[in-house]
Amino acid sequence: MSGEWQYQLRIDLSEELAAVARRDAGDAALAPLGEVLRRHGAELVCQYDAFAGYVAEAEARGVESYPLYAWTKATIEDPAKQAKYLKSFTLYLDGAQVYPKDRAEALEADLRPLLASGLIAKLAKYDTNPANNPQPPAQYRR
């Protein structure tokens, strides 16, 4: 693979704001965040909901074709991890889960003031370099 990795931003919200965002990302309580997201063609995707969707799809289509099924199912069934991922949101840009560095950095710069104000509890940027990403624990590898 070339040295040009793709990137992804994730934010954490307070438990209260996360519940609002999952119900209606356009809610007035999230207006400053909504403005930033609109400017960048971004949308919030709750990580718990994405994990649960993956598990549901795997169960409907056959888990043998979903290499992360067991790990993901164990994650959403763990109460501590469920609480964590209900507050964590992946930011998709124009429907894409990962995107070029320049777009990630521009969005990150516009989100920083929301982190400073406390609207966002946490902001993180990840890349697609496998060396920088967690691998399934041994019991979940095929």
N, C-alpha and C positions, 0 to 999 in steps of 0.2 A: 504494500500500500504506500502511496505517496505520503509525504510529510504534511499534507494539508488535511488536518482533522476538521471535523464538523463539531459544532458546539450546541449546548443546551443550557438554558437557564431554568432554575427552580427557585421557588420562593416558599417560605413558610408563613402562615398567618396565625394569629391567635386562634384559639379554639372557637371563640364566638364569631370572628370574621370568617373563618374557614367554613363554618356552617352556613353563613350568609352566602358566601361565594359558591358553595355547592348548590344552593337553592336558586340563587339569582346573581350571577356575576355582574349584572348591571345595576345592582342595588346602590342607592345613594351613599350608603356607608363606605362603599368602595370606589366612589366617583374619581378620586385622583388616580387610582390604579387603572380604572377603566379608560381614562383619557390616555394614559401612556400606552396601554395595550392597543387601543384603536390606532394611535399614530404609527405603530409598528406592525400592524396586521397580526397581532398576537391574541391568543386565547389561553385561558387557564384550563388545565386539565388536572383534576384531583388525582394524585398518585394512587390512592386507595381505589378509587373508581376505575382507573385504568387497569390496576392489578386484578380487580374483581371481574372486569370485562374480559381480560385475557383468560382467566380461569373458566368463566362461563362459556366462552368460545371454544376452549379446549375440550370441555366436557360435552359440548354439543357436537363437535366435529371429530373427536377422538384424541385423547391425550397423548398418544404415541407420536403425533406430529408436532407436539409442543414441548420442546426440550426444557423449558423453564417452568412447566406446569407444577410439579411437586413442590419446588422451592417457593413459587409464587403463592400456591394454595396455603402452604405452611405459614407464609408471611401474613396473609390476610386473616388467618385463623388465630394468630397470636395477639392477644388483647393489647399488649404494649406496642407492638408494631402497628396494629390497627390504629391506635390513638395517634401515633407518629405520622402515619401516612394520610390520615384524614385531614391533617393540617398542612400537608405538603402538596404543592402544585407545580406541575411541569408547564412551562410556557412554550406553546407551539407557535411557530411563525408561518403564516399562510398555510396552515394545516400540516406543516412539517415538524417532526419531533426534534430534528437536528438541523443546523443551519450554519452558514459561513461565519467565520470569526468576526468579521466586521459588523454583521447584523447583530450578533450576540453582544458585542461590546457597545454598540449604540443603544440597544435596549437596556443593558446593564447600567450604563451611565444615566439613563432617564429614570431608572428604578432606584438608584442610590438615595435620592432625596426622600423617597417614601420609606426607605429603611431608616434613615436618620430621624424621620418624623415619628416612627413607631407604627405606621400603618402596616408595613411588612416587618415580620419578626426576624427573618433570615433571608439572605440572597446568596445563591451559589451558582457557579458556572462550571460545567463539566465538558470534557471533550470525548471524542470517540476512540481515543487511543486505548486499546485493550489493557495496556500496562497500568492505566490510571483508573480502571473500573473493577468493581468487585466481581469475583467469579463465584459460581454456586459452590456452597460447601460440599465436601466430598460425598456426603450421603445423598445429595441431589444430582450428582453428575451421572450421565449415562455412559 
